[in-house]
């Protein structure tokens, strides 16, 4: 039996009831190195299994057109966020993997679309529900990703202190917690920081992406440093460069007296523009909001028809429910498996399944906690419930 387990291929490993958590402190490089060293085996396994990387991004990287897009984007990020490049170099060194493979993951479809105009296989998931009323302030989220990402993620709690201000936003200190896909920087998932910013991300697929601009993964990584809403908007606008691709942000600040949540859609910078395009929706006390993986308000030409079909199906599922009033209501909605091909909670054990729900997170803003599930939250208890600790208490 032991021999059989040792011979089991990574793709055959069933859903694990485990969410590793790393606590780390140091420079950007130190924190990256600790992530890489601690999760080296998970990172190496993911790099082997990641079809978009191996079948699209790497072959393009080895061609002139792909290398040009890669170099333009890398140089742009180095100018704006050199500290996050050092962090990614730390991950590569700690895991003993090639840096360019990790950076290509952070460029996502930018390489494929800008180099040859075609799409690679992309995730179609992530659903977020905001519940905001007098009794409940909740942000609940399914983390949906390529099936290869199942069992290839971890939580990182990091404290970074610099002697001098870093990057275009002049940041000296960061203290945050974030779910990380293997080999990725923190920030492009469910996260919070010690200033009380809580956010989740929904991937959006604009048709026209921009080489030499800031990939969304680096904008969301920078968002982990935001001290207030105005700073968060400054980071998302990315004046002087602008976003290369798009996503949606669901966010609030824990101690915000206005009790507002926000859903912000971000689209790539226009061809002759120098800032991301944003649409900001306020979710005030007494209301709720659901968001999936399509632009609801910005008028943007979109790609990835499977993602659009899935989003429409999930939003229709949510519309069939009564208005959510509490945490239990949001959990029930995110656990729904009734959507046939496009469920809210995706658990299809077919070897051909492209996307799975790898985790669910439920931020309770009033209780200052996040409950983490590695399986369907209607049938399992949370793997852990972690406190959201603010700066005044650290």
C-alpha positions in Angstrom: 0.0 0.0 0.0 2.8 2.4 0.9 4.5 1.6 -2.4 1.3 2.3 -4.3 1.0 5.7 -2.6 4.6 6.6 -3.4 3.9 5.9 -7.1 0.7 7.9 -7.2 0.9 10.6 -9.9 0.4 14.2 -8.7 -2.8 14.5 -10.9 -4.3 11.6 -9.0 -4.0 13.0 -5.6 -7.6 13.5 -4.3 -8.7 16.7 -2.5 -6.7 17.0 0.7 -8.2 18.3 3.9 -5.2 20.6 4.5 -4.3 24.2 4.2 -0.7 24.9 5.1 0.0 28.3 6.8 3.4 29.9 6.9 4.4 32.8 9.2 7.4 34.7 8.0 9.2 38.0 8.6 12.0 39.8 6.9 12.9 41.6 3.7 11.0 41.1 0.5 13.6 38.6 -0.6 13.7 36.9 2.7 9.9 36.4 2.8 9.9 35.1 -0.8 12.8 32.7 0.0 10.9 31.4 3.0 7.8 30.8 0.8 9.9 29.0 -1.8 11.9 26.9 0.6 8.9 25.9 2.7 6.7 25.0 -0.2 9.3 23.9 -2.7 7.8 20.5 -3.4 4.3 22.0 -4.0 5.7 24.7 -6.3 7.7 22.2 -8.4 4.8 19.9 -8.6 2.5 22.7 -9.8 5.0 23.8 -12.4 5.0 20.3 -13.9 1.2 20.1 -13.9 0.4 23.7 -15.2 -0.8 23.2 -18.8 -1.0 26.9 -19.8 2.6 27.3 -18.6 4.0 24.3 -20.4 1.8 24.2 -23.5 1.5 28.0 -24.2 3.6 30.4 -22.2 7.0 28.6 -22.3 6.9 27.8 -26.0 6.1 31.4 -26.7 8.8 32.5 -24.3 11.3 30.6 -26.5 10.2 32.6 -29.6 11.1 36.2 -30.5 7.6 37.6 -30.2 6.9 36.0 -26.8 10.3 37.0 -25.4 9.7 40.6 -26.5 6.4 40.7 -24.5 8.1 39.1 -21.5 11.0 41.5 -21.5 8.8 44.6 -22.0 6.6 43.6 -19.1 9.4 42.6 -16.8 11.2 45.9 -17.3 8.0 47.8 -16.6 7.4 45.9 -13.4 11.0 46.4 -12.3 10.6 50.2 -12.6 7.4 50.3 -10.6 7.8 47.5 -8.1 11.4 46.3 -7.8 10.7 45.0 -4.3 8.1 42.5 -5.6 10.6 41.3 -8.3 13.0 40.6 -5.4 10.3 38.8 -3.6 9.6 36.6 -6.6 13.3 36.0 -7.0 13.3 34.8 -3.4 10.5 32.4 -4.2 12.5 31.0 -7.2 15.7 30.7 -5.2 14.0 29.1 -2.2 12.2 26.6 -4.3 15.2 26.1 -6.7 13.1 26.8 -9.8 13.7 29.1 -12.8 12.6 32.7 -12.2 11.2 33.1 -15.7 8.7 30.3 -15.2 7.3 32.1 -12.1 7.1 35.4 -13.9 5.3 33.9 -16.8 2.7 32.6 -14.3 2.2 36.2 -13.2 1.9 37.4 -16.8 -0.9 34.9 -17.2 -2.5 35.3 -20.7 -0.6 38.5 -21.5 2.2 36.4 -23.1 -0.2 34.4 -25.3 -2.6 37.2 -26.4 0.0 39.9 -27.0 2.5 37.6 -28.7 0.2 35.7 -31.1 -3.4 36.7 -30.4 -4.6 33.4 -29.0 -5.8 32.4 -25.6 -4.4 29.7 -23.4 -6.6 27.6 -21.1 -7.8 29.9 -18.4 -9.7 29.6 -15.1 -13.4 30.4 -15.3 -14.3 30.6 -11.6 -14.3 32.6 -8.3 -17.5 33.9 -6.9 -17.8 36.6 -4.2 -20.8 37.6 -2.1 -21.0 40.7 0.1 -23.6 40.8 2.9 -23.8 44.2 4.6 -26.5 45.1 7.1 -26.9 46.1 10.8 -26.2 42.6 12.1 -23.8 41.1 9.5 -20.7 42.3 7.6 -19.5 39.4 5.5 -17.3 38.9 2.5 -17.5 35.2 1.3 -15.5 33.8 -1.7 -14.9 30.6 -3.6 -11.4 30.3 -4.8 -11.8 28.6 -8.2 -8.7 27.8 -10.3 -7.3 25.4 -12.9 -7.7 21.8 -11.7 -3.9 21.5 -11.3 -4.1 24.1 -8.5 -6.0 21.7 -6.3 -3.7 20.9 -3.3 -1.2 23.4 -4.7 -1.9 26.4 -2.5 -1.1 27.8 1.0 -1.7 30.7 3.3 1.1 33.2 4.0 1.2 35.6 6.9 4.1 38.0 6.3 5.6 41.0 8.0 8.0 43.0 5.8 9.9 46.1 7.2 12.2 48.1 4.9 14.9 50.6 5.9 13.9 52.8 3.0 10.7 53.4 1.0 10.1 50.8 -1.7 8.6 51.1 -5.2 6.5 53.7 -6.8 4.2 53.9 -3.7 7.1 54.4 -1.3 6.1 51.6 1.1 8.2 50.9 4.2 6.2 48.2 6.0 3.7 45.5 5.1 1.9 43.0 7.3 -0.7 40.8 5.7 -2.2 37.4 5.3 -3.0 36.0 1.8 -3.9 32.7 0.1 -1.2 32.0 -2.5 -1.2 29.7 -5.5 2.0 27.7 -5.6 4.9 29.8 -6.8 2.8 33.0 -6.9 3.1 36.2 -5.0 0.5 36.9 -2.3 -2.4 39.1 -3.2 -4.3 37.6 -6.1 -6.8 35.8 -4.0 -8.5 36.3 -0.6 -6.4 38.6 1.6 -6.3 41.1 4.4 -3.6 43.5 5.8 -2.9 45.0 9.2 -4.5 48.3 8.2 -7.9 46.4 8.1 -8.2 46.1 4.3 -10.0 42.9 3.4 -10.4 41.9 -0.3 -11.1 39.1 -2.7 -10.4 38.9 -6.4 -12.5 37.8 -9.4 -10.6 37.2 -12.6 -12.0 39.1 -15.6 -10.9 38.4 -19.2 -10.6 41.5 -21.4 -10.1 40.8 -25.1 -7.3 43.3 -25.5 -4.4 43.0 -23.1 -1.3 45.3 -23.0 2.4 44.3 -23.2 4.8 46.4 -21.1 2.1 47.4 -18.6 1.5 46.1 -15.0 0.1 42.6 -14.7 -2.9 42.4 -12.3 -0.9 40.0 -10.0 1.5 42.9 -9.2 -1.3 45.4 -8.7 -3.0 43.1 -6.3 0.3 42.4 -4.6 0.8 46.2 -4.1 -2.8 46.5 -2.8 -1.7 44.5 0.3 0.2 47.7 1.4 -2.8 50.1 1.2 -3.5 52.0 4.5 -6.9 53.4 3.4 -9.4 53.5 0.6 -7.8 56.5 -1.2 -4.4 54.7 -1.3 -6.1 51.5 -2.6 -7.6 53.5 -5.5 -4.2 55.0 -6.3 -2.7 51.5 -6.4 -5.5 50.2 -8.7 -5.2 53.2 -11.1 -1.5 52.6 -11.4 -0.9 56.1 -12.8 1.9 56.4 -15.4 1.6 52.8 -16.5 -1.8 51.1 -16.0 -3.0 47.6 -15.8 -2.1 45.1 -18.5 -5.1 42.9 -17.8 -8.3 43.0 -15.7 -10.0 41.7 -12.6 -12.7 42.7 -10.0 -12.0 43.6 -6.4 -14.4 43.1 -3.5 -13.2 45.0 -0.5 -13.8 46.9 2.7 -11.8 48.3 5.6 -12.6 46.6 9.0 -12.8 49.8 11.0 -14.4 52.0 8.3 -17.1 54.1 10.1 -19.1 54.3 6.9 -19.4 50.5 6.9 -19.1 50.5 3.1 -18.0 47.6 1.0 -16.9 48.1 -2.6 -16.9 46.2 -5.9 -14.3 47.6 -8.3 -14.0 46.4 -11.8 -10.5 47.1 -13.3 -9.9 47.0 -17.1 -6.6 47.2 -19.0 -5.3 50.6 -19.8 -6.3 52.0 -23.2 -3.6 51.6 -26.0 -2.6 55.3 -25.6 -3.5 55.6 -21.9 -1.5 55.7 -18.7 -3.9 54.4 -16.0 -6.2 51.5 -15.4 -9.9 51.9 -16.2 -12.0 51.5 -13.0 -15.7 51.3 -12.2 -16.5 51.6 -8.4 -19.7 50.3 -6.9 -20.5 51.1 -3.3 -22.3 48.4 -1.3 -23.7 50.4 1.6 -25.2 49.1 4.8 -28.5 47.4 4.1 -27.5 45.9 0.8 -25.6 43.0 -0.7 -23.6 42.2 -3.9 -22.6 39.2 -5.9 -19.8 39.1 -8.5 -18.4 36.4 -10.7 -16.0 36.6 -13.7 -17.5 39.0 -16.3 -17.7 42.8 -16.5 -21.1 43.9 -15.1 -20.7 47.6 -15.6 -17.6 48.5 -17.6 -18.2 48.3 -21.3 -15.3 46.0 -22.3 -14.9 43.4 -25.1 -14.4 40.1 -23.3 -12.6 36.9 -24.1 -13.0 33.3 -22.7 -16.5 32.3 -23.6 -16.5 29.4 -21.1 -15.8 31.9 -18.4 -18.6 34.2 -19.5 -21.1 31.2 -19.7 -20.0 30.0 -16.3 -20.4 33.5 -14.8 -23.9 33.9 -16.2 -24.9 30.5 -14.8 -23.5 31.3 -11.3 -25.2 34.7 -11.2 -28.5 33.1 -12.2 -28.1 30.6 -9.4 -27.5 33.4 -6.9 -30.6 35.2 -8.3 -32.7 32.2 -7.4 -31.9 32.6 -3.7 -33.6 35.0 -1.3 -31.5 38.1 -0.4 -28.7 36.9 1.9 -28.8 38.4 5.4 -26.1 36.6 7.3 -23.0 34.5 7.0 -25.0 31.2 6.8 -26.9 32.5 3.8 -23.7 33.4 1.9 -22.2 30.0 2.8 -25.3 28.2 1.5 -25.1 30.1 -1.8 -21.4 29.4 -2.3 -22.0 25.7 -1.6 -24.5 25.3 -4.4 -23.8 22.5 -6.8 -27.0 22.7 -8.9 -25.7 24.5 -12.0 -25.0 21.3 -14.0 -21.9 22.2 -16.1 -21.3 25.5 -14.4 -21.8 25.1 -10.6 -21.0 27.7 -8.0 -19.0 25.1 -6.0 -17.1 23.1 -8.6 -16.4 19.5 -7.7 -16.2 17.4 -10.8 -13.9 14.4 -10.5 -13.7 13.9 -14.2 -10.0 13.8 -15.3 -11.0 16.3 -18.1 -12.3 18.9 -15.6 -10.5 22.2 -16.3 -11.5 24.1 -13.1 -12.2 23.2 -9.5 -13.1 25.1 -6.4 -10.0 24.7 -4.4 -11.0 26.6 -1.3 -13.6 28.8 0.3 -13.0 31.8 2.6 -15.5 33.6 4.7 -14.5 37.0 6.2 -16.6 38.0 9.2 -15.9 41.7 9.5 -17.7 42.1 12.8 -15.9 39.2 14.4 -12.6 40.0 12.7 -12.1 36.4 11.5 -11.7 34.4 8.3 -13.0 30.9 8.2 -11.1 28.7 5.7 -12.6 25.6 4.0 -10.7 23.2 1.8 -14.0 21.5 0.8 -17.7 22.3 0.4 -18.6 24.5 3.4 -22.1 23.1 3.6 -20.8 19.6 4.2 -17.6 20.3 6.2 -16.5 22.4 9.0 -13.8 25.1 8.4 -10.3 23.9 8.3 -9.4 26.7 10.6 -10.7 30.1 11.8 -7.9 32.7 11.9 -8.1 36.2 13.5 -7.8 39.4 11.5 -5.2 41.3 13.6 -4.9 45.0 13.1 -1.8 47.2 13.4 -2.8 48.7 16.8 -2.8 45.2 18.3 0.5 43.9 16.8 
